[in-house]
Amino acid sequence: MNRLITILVTGFVALMVLSSTVFVVDQRRYAIVFALGSVKEVISSPGLHFKLPPPFQNVIYLDKRIMTIDSPDADRFITAEKMNILVDAFVKWRIAEPRLYFVSFGGDEGRARDRMSQIVKAAMNDEITKRTVREVISGQRGAVMEAIRAKVVKEAKQIGVDIVDVRLKRVDYVEQINNSVYERMKAERTRVANELRSTGAAESEKIRADADRQRTVILAEAYKEAESMKGEGDAKASQIYADAFGRNPEFYKFYRSLEAYRSSFKNRSDVLVVDPNSEFFKYFKGNGPAGK
């Protein structure tokens, strides 16, 4: 019985020792094998691997995937013209040299993130302080990101980290500057609007004056043409009257007298005070010429 127990205990211990010598490396991680506190081997290929049982050898794992540092709050920086701006950035990074990374941070990802944040802030401060607000926000934003990335890549190599990308998500003024910028933009837009209104009013007056001039010219031309036509008509009428008078002067006088009577006695209320024996009523006195 004691022998059976001894065999079982021995087998269990052997199994435990054997299991402690086997480890599996995932394709998303690095494995670092330690021998008495020093790095013996770095394994990046996935699969089943072997080592000596603790305390002779131990294994820790590091993530080989791309990670992101994205601070929730924007950082304040000072531009070349001594203006405060808020910059919100993110960094994509991954472990490139596991041995150097472990020596630098002891495998602590939190310490690595803090160090990366410091590097990025230092690089951003160096580049932003050399440029104006306009250059950082729009004019040279791409160049700023590329310069920051170059500096961060250089610093990150020294701690075993590879920088994939650095991006400025948001660049904005602080609240006090935002208000002053808004007021300045408002004043500028108001000035432009007033200029446009003035220009529009001037154009309106110009168009109105031109329209009045054209109206005057058109009316003058129409009046001239009407007077010309009226003159031609009067000339033709006079010619017709003259021809008629020349053919039968007595009939012409009689016709003109009738026209005068019609105009004089147009309304019943019209009153005409003249001598009955006047020349005006000579055709009222008989059938013959001159009242005979």
C-alpha positions in Angstrom: 0.0 0.0 0.0 2.8 2.4 0.9 4.5 1.4 -2.3 1.4 2.3 -4.3 1.1 5.7 -2.6 4.8 6.4 -3.2 4.4 5.5 -6.9 1.3 7.8 -7.2 3.0 10.7 -5.4 6.2 10.3 -7.5 4.1 10.2 -10.7 2.2 13.3 -9.7 5.4 15.1 -8.9 7.0 14.0 -12.2 3.9 15.2 -14.1 4.0 18.5 -12.3 7.7 18.9 -13.1 7.1 17.9 -16.7 4.2 20.3 -17.2 6.3 23.1 -15.8 8.9 22.5 -18.6 6.3 22.9 -21.4 4.8 26.2 -22.5 2.8 27.4 -25.4 3.5 30.6 -27.3 0.5 32.3 -28.9 0.9 34.0 -32.3 -0.1 37.3 -30.7 2.6 37.3 -28.1 6.4 37.1 -27.4 7.8 34.7 -24.8 10.9 35.6 -22.8 12.7 32.8 -21.0 14.7 33.7 -17.9 17.5 31.6 -16.4 18.2 32.6 -12.8 17.0 36.2 -13.3 18.7 36.9 -16.7 17.1 36.7 -20.1 18.1 33.5 -21.8 15.9 33.5 -24.9 13.2 35.4 -26.7 10.7 33.3 -28.6 8.5 35.0 -31.2 7.4 31.9 -33.2 4.1 30.4 -32.0 3.9 26.7 -30.9 4.9 24.3 -28.2 8.3 25.0 -26.5 10.3 23.6 -23.6 12.3 25.0 -20.7 13.8 23.9 -17.4 11.4 23.8 -14.5 11.2 26.7 -12.0 13.2 28.2 -10.3 15.8 27.4 -13.0 13.9 29.0 -15.8 10.7 31.1 -16.0 8.6 32.6 -18.8 6.8 35.9 -19.2 4.7 37.0 -22.2 4.6 40.3 -24.1 2.0 41.4 -26.5 3.2 41.8 -30.1 0.1 43.4 -31.5 -0.3 47.1 -32.3 -1.4 49.0 -29.3 -2.8 52.5 -28.9 -2.0 55.4 -26.5 -5.0 57.7 -26.6 -5.2 60.1 -23.7 -8.8 61.2 -22.8 -7.8 64.8 -22.2 -6.1 67.3 -24.6 -2.7 68.7 -23.6 -1.9 72.4 -23.6 1.0 73.8 -25.6 2.4 77.2 -26.4 2.9 78.3 -30.0 5.6 80.6 -31.5 3.4 83.7 -30.9 2.9 82.7 -27.2 -0.7 81.5 -27.7 -2.1 78.5 -25.8 -3.7 75.7 -27.8 -5.1 72.3 -26.9 -3.8 69.3 -28.8 -5.3 65.8 -28.7 -3.2 63.1 -30.2 -2.9 59.3 -30.4 0.0 56.9 -31.0 0.0 53.5 -32.6 2.9 51.4 -31.3 4.2 47.8 -30.8 7.0 46.0 -29.2 9.9 45.6 -31.8 12.7 44.5 -29.5 11.3 42.3 -26.6 14.6 42.0 -24.8 15.3 45.7 -24.8 11.7 46.5 -23.9 11.8 44.1 -21.0 15.1 45.6 -19.8 13.6 49.1 -20.0 10.3 48.4 -18.2 10.5 45.0 -16.7 7.5 43.9 -18.8 5.3 46.5 -17.2 3.0 47.9 -19.9 1.8 50.7 -17.7 5.3 52.0 -17.3 5.9 51.7 -21.1 2.7 53.7 -21.8 3.8 56.5 -19.4 7.2 56.6 -21.0 5.7 56.7 -24.5 3.4 59.5 -23.5 6.3 61.6 -22.2 8.2 61.1 -25.4 5.2 62.1 -27.5 4.5 65.2 -25.4 8.2 66.3 -25.6 8.2 65.9 -29.4 5.0 67.8 -29.7 6.2 70.6 -27.5 9.4 70.9 -29.6 7.5 71.2 -32.9 4.6 73.3 -31.8 6.7 75.9 -30.0 8.5 76.6 -33.4 5.3 77.2 -35.3 2.3 79.6 -35.3 -1.3 78.7 -34.5 -2.2 78.9 -38.2 0.6 76.6 -39.2 -0.2 74.0 -36.5 -4.0 74.0 -37.2 -4.1 74.0 -41.0 -1.0 75.3 -42.8 1.6 72.8 -41.9 -0.4 70.2 -39.9 0.9 67.3 -42.0 4.5 68.5 -41.6 4.0 68.9 -37.9 2.8 65.3 -37.5 5.6 63.9 -39.6 8.2 65.8 -37.6 6.7 64.6 -34.3 6.6 61.0 -35.7 10.3 61.2 -36.7 11.3 62.3 -33.2 9.1 59.8 -31.4 10.4 56.9 -33.6 14.0 57.8 -32.8 13.3 57.9 -29.0 11.2 54.8 -29.1 13.9 52.7 -30.7 16.0 53.1 -27.6 13.4 51.3 -25.5 12.6 48.6 -28.0 9.4 50.1 -29.4 8.3 50.6 -33.0 6.1 53.6 -33.7 3.4 52.8 -36.3 1.7 56.1 -36.5 1.3 59.5 -34.7 -1.8 61.6 -35.4 -3.2 64.9 -34.1 -6.9 64.3 -33.6 -7.8 67.8 -32.6 -6.0 71.1 -32.4 -8.1 73.9 -30.9 -7.7 77.2 -29.0 -8.3 77.4 -25.3 -11.6 78.8 -24.2 -10.4 82.4 -23.8 -8.8 82.5 -27.2 -11.8 80.8 -28.7 -14.0 83.7 -27.6 -11.6 86.3 -28.9 -11.2 84.5 -32.2 -14.9 84.2 -32.5 -15.4 87.9 -32.0 -12.6 88.7 -34.5 -14.2 86.4 -37.0 -17.6 88.0 -36.4 -16.1 91.5 -36.8 -14.4 90.4 -40.0 -17.6 88.8 -41.4 -19.6 91.9 -40.4 -17.0 94.1 -42.3 -17.3 91.9 -45.4 -21.1 92.0 -45.2 -21.1 95.8 -44.9 -18.7 96.1 -47.9 -21.0 93.8 -49.9 -24.0 95.8 -48.9 -22.3 99.1 -49.9 -21.2 97.6 -53.2 -24.7 96.3 -53.8 -26.2 99.7 -52.9 -23.8 101.4 -55.3 -24.5 98.9 -58.1 -28.2 99.3 -57.4 -28.0 103.1 -57.7 -25.9 102.7 -60.9 -28.5 100.3 -62.4 -31.4 102.6 -61.3 -29.7 105.7 -62.8 -29.0 103.8 -66.0 -32.6 102.7 -66.2 -33.8 106.2 -65.6 -31.5 107.5 -68.3 -32.7 104.8 -70.7 -36.3 105.7 -69.8 -35.7 109.4 -70.5 -34.0 108.6 -73.8 -36.8 106.2 -74.8 -39.5 108.7 -73.9 -37.7 111.5 -75.7 -37.2 109.4 -78.8 -40.9 108.3 -78.6 -42.0 111.9 -78.1 -39.8 113.0 -81.0 -41.2 110.3 -83.2 -44.8 111.0 -82.1 -44.3 114.8 -82.8 -42.8 113.9 -86.2 -45.7 111.7 -87.1 -48.2 114.3 -85.7 -46.5 117.0 -87.8 -46.7 114.8 -90.9 -50.3 114.1 -90.2 -51.1 117.8 -89.7 -49.2 118.6 -92.9 -51.2 116.0 -94.8 -54.5 117.2 -93.2 -53.6 120.8 -94.1 -52.8 119.7 -97.6 -56.1 117.8 -97.9 -58.0 120.8 -96.5 -56.1 123.1 -98.9 -56.9 120.8 -101.8 -60.6 120.7 -100.8 -60.7 124.5 -100.3 -59.1 124.9 -103.7 -61.7 122.7 -105.4 -64.8 124.2 -103.7 -64.1 127.1 -101.4 -67.7 127.7 -100.5 -68.2 124.0 -99.5 -65.1 124.1 -97.5 -66.3 127.2 -95.6 -69.6 125.6 -95.0 -68.0 122.4 -93.7 -65.7 124.3 -91.4 -68.7 126.3 -90.1 -70.5 123.0 -89.3 -67.4 121.8 -87.4 -67.4 125.1 -85.4 -71.1 124.7 -84.7 -70.6 121.1 -83.5 -67.8 122.2 -81.2 -69.6 125.2 -79.8 -72.9 123.5 -79.1 -71.6 120.2 -78.0 -73.5 120.3 -74.6 -77.0 121.7 -73.9 -75.6 123.8 -71.1 -73.1 125.6 -73.3 -73.9 129.3 -73.7 -72.5 131.5 -76.6 -73.0 135.2 -76.5 -72.5 136.7 -80.0 -74.3 139.1 -82.4 -76.9 137.2 -84.4 -75.9 139.1 -87.5 -72.2 138.1 -87.0 -70.3 136.2 -89.6 -70.5 133.1 -87.4 -74.2 132.5 -88.0 -74.3 133.3 -91.7 -75.1 129.7 -92.7 -78.1 129.7 -90.2 -80.0 132.3 -92.3 -80.8 130.6 -95.6 -79.8 128.1 -98.2 -77.7 130.4 -100.3 -74.1 131.4 -99.8 -73.6 134.2 -97.3 -77.2 133.9 -96.1 -78.8 134.9 -99.4 
